[in-house]
Amino acid sequence: MLTKLTGGRIYDPAHQIDGKIMDIYIRDGRIVERPRADEAIDTEYDIRGKVVMAGAIDMHTHIGGGKVNIARTMLPEDHRGDPVAHNEVCRSGCGHAVPSTLTTGYRYAEMGYTAGFEPALLPVNARQSHLEMADTPIIDKGGYAMIGSDDYFLRMLAAKKDQNAINDYVAWILQASQCIGLKVVNPGGISAFKFNQRWLDVDEQHVHYQITPREILKTLSRAVYELGIAKPLHVHGNNLGVPGNVGTTLKTMDTVEGYPLHLTHIQFHSYGAEGDRKFSSGAAAIAEALNKNKNISADVGQILFGQTVTASGDNMRQFANAGLGSPRKSVIMDIECDAGCGIVPFKYKDENFVNALQWAIGLEIFLLSEDPWRIFLTTDHPNGAPFTTYPHLIRLLMDKNFRNEAFASLNLDAQAMSTLTSIDREYSLYEIAIMTRAGAAKLVGLHDRGHLGIGGAADITVYTDDPDREKMFTTPDYVFKDGELVVRNGKVVKVTWGATHVTRPEFDRSIEKDLKQYFDKYHTMNMENFKVNENEIADGGRGKIIVQEAKGRREKTV
Amino acid sequence: MENFAQAATIDGVACPACGLLCDDLKIQRDEAGVLNVVEKKCAKSVAFFERPYREKSPQINGQPAKLEEAIAEAISLFKHAQHPLISGLSTDIYGMRAVMNLAETSNATIDHMNSKSSMRNLYVLQNSGWQITTLTEVRNRVDLLVVVGTDIVSYFSRFFERLIWNQESMFGQDTATREVVYLGGRDLDTSAGISPNGTKPTVLPCDKEKLPEVTAALRALISGKKLVASEVGGIAVSDLQKLADRLHAAKYSVLAWISSSLDISHAELTIQNITGTVEKLNQTTRSSGLPLSGNDGDVGSYNASSWISGYPFRSSYRRDYPDYDPYHYNTDSLLAEQEVDAMIWVNSYNPARLPPESDVPTVVIGHPAMQFKQQPAVFIPIAIPGLDSNGVQFRSDSSVALPLKQVRAASFPTLTEVLSAIEAGVKA
């Protein structure tokens, strides 16, 4: 089966192609060389004048696992506002803030996304996360295993185990939880909260283990690097949402001493404490630091106005914020000496000073960050807004007038505290393609995705160029997933099931001796059952695992 | 592929007979496939694993039938039904996926056999939320356990052995010094609450019906309010005040309840009083709720239903999209008011859980050892997850899902196979 996409305008930043008219050939799910003249084209799509990009990749989206499903279960009132009926192709479900798994897959595909990564997969809850992701159609998926407040790791650190032992444990965790990256949430803080500690800054000590977030971040960022994992350590820093936390965030950048580090939903960590209300934008300082430190990347976690729900592993901060929830209800959990979670429904309002300024801070960070390869487009779905708002966010970035009009309707005190209208920058299609495709694939380590080169997976999105970028990115003309047409005119026409991307650095298997003792002594589950088997993901023939390369143990210095 | 004709000893087997889902079982299998639980610690697990395997054929109106015939009969019942119901739902996650598919295809309503008790918790979750913990945290951290309205052990027999009187805990605590308080209920078996060093638990008995006011009084005292009354529900307020003081002083108290044991009016308010107490305590110290459930796969069932449709059970596909109405879509009232005209009753784990008696034509798909008082229209025996087939089950605390292993040879179809065949027939 040979398919030809004829005459599209190609944006493929991985190959420095910026709007060049080219043909693309697809065979067996892959992009292939121009065939010989005597080879018959089975299907041809005339896409002259259309914009062509690789399928988009959401490198941070809460789509599967315990806290997401608690959010679903506790919000029937939100689902009722967005019922999704079945049709000949798709099953039914519900949408808005935390869509059902089926609807999640369909809606991502309908926006031209072909992959999404669950960024806070608790190893102890990995099986559930993978079950939910397995029920998320069309898109590829993967997870970042969340450690850093798990007692096994904290005990290792307190006992001053050497870096090699830590590396073995990290690699074991990735294998056991079938993940592609490593995440830390409020380093040490989730555990500290269980000891009734309510606050933890980068250089403060955990009351029980007497170790600091700095030590955790340094050790884990080094482990990720030394194991040759492509995805830099994914960090949700300490003090999320706290006015003045910009200082914490700048210090966090320092902790890794040059090792690669990704700061996630950095908007929530970029707050000053200036002005009458002791809340101000730290965006300029954050962007300056990002521009300077080439080892640091970030995604924004933009907030957009409306009802959503915040679901986080950070039970310490979510507990503190529970009173701000709307509707006023929350779930806070300590989980299995492994992690925790907190779910707080939230309604962001443009007339609210803090919310309006959060909105402006996120956009300031986008626009002041110079390198689109190191800044990523996210709303921290669903924490800042549901992922279905991405086309709106893209328009805010690409259209200065649209942005300034939106700004003009904000809370006036917030307007007075933001420099947003003084920024003229408008993102180009090429830069959007970097942020949402090439850069994201490079960051996560998806070697065959996010680009349109020969041999790449044929995950391709075709748009009609439209000055209304929101309209353009809402309704792609065509989306191909592994070479199959899955979306036409913004509607799913075929349901496929994506793969799960993992990485598997080698490790010393003898560490299981100590782990097994730990499980037997302290846990309520058997170590063997903690591990998610590859067959469980492939179960029923619908899922499959793609192992992305880890480079193997590197030299121990940067 | 494992050879089930060979004798073997299997370690780390998870037991789905209750929501604790203990996975430290060792099972011996002889060449004939007879199973033996080594170190019998719990009667439920022994009954589950050691019940002899018996071939059983499907039945139509009590008469043996071929599987295809039974499925064809089920198809014709479901295909022509105006409002079919799929209830019971005692199954694992794989089975639930098939339930959801069939429910959508046949415009059916779904409900679980334990929904009456599950909803008590789900109403609280959806109304106010809660602050709770999980089994391993309890095992390593609890210093004061308050058990509300139950002895726990009649539902979860290994609770104290595994989570309270474990010899070692992670943070240097002498577990024998853990304190246990039973609040409410009468004639409870509190022997499991006696610590290994002989310390007896505090027992504050009251009629279960008084728990709404007793828990409200405790919540008020925890909040620093003074009560004029000297006793509430037969418990001296001074005793409740002592309990409140101990809760304030504890570093990691755990308040446990079992919603199925709270078979009283205002059970939801009782649970909300418990979770409100926990919320208040966390202003200064750490405290967590511990809702215990998970029997008959109920926790897995509402989880899978929630991710697939957005709603737990007591929801319906009568429209073209999922619709949640926990008051309306409840098996007992749907049957009593004859709102449904066909029912599938799914029951994988405990053969004693029969469908409610009714005139509605019923297809039972379940445990081969089920014995009926009222013969269903169709009975299809299926493989039991964790015994005759692989599966995945959720534990009581909802944070852990464990693999269930096939441990013996079996010739029964899985629930997924049966429901998928019915779905294909309904669609055709």
Interface residues (C-beta under 8 A of the other chain):
Chain A: G64 G66 V68 N69 I70 R72 T73 M74 L75 P76 H79 R80 P83 V84 A85 H86 R91 S92 G93 C94 V98 P99 S100 T101 L102 L122 V124 N125 R127 Q128 L131 E132 D135 D151 F193 K194 F195 N196 H208 F319 R328 K329 S330 V331 I332 M333 D334 I335 E336 C337 D338 I343 K521 Y522 H523 T524 M525 N526 E528 N529 N533 E536 D539 G540
Chain B: D11 G12 A14 D23 D24 I93 Y94 R97 N101 E104 L122 L125 Q126 N127 S128 G129 W130 Q131 I132 T133 T134 L135 T136 E137 R139 N140 R141 R162 L163 E168 S169 M170 F171 K251 Y252 N282 T285 R286 S288 Y302 N303 A304 S306 W307 I308 S309 G310 Y311 P312 Y317 R319 D320 Y321 P322 D323 Y324 V392 F394 S398 S399 V400 A401 L402 P403
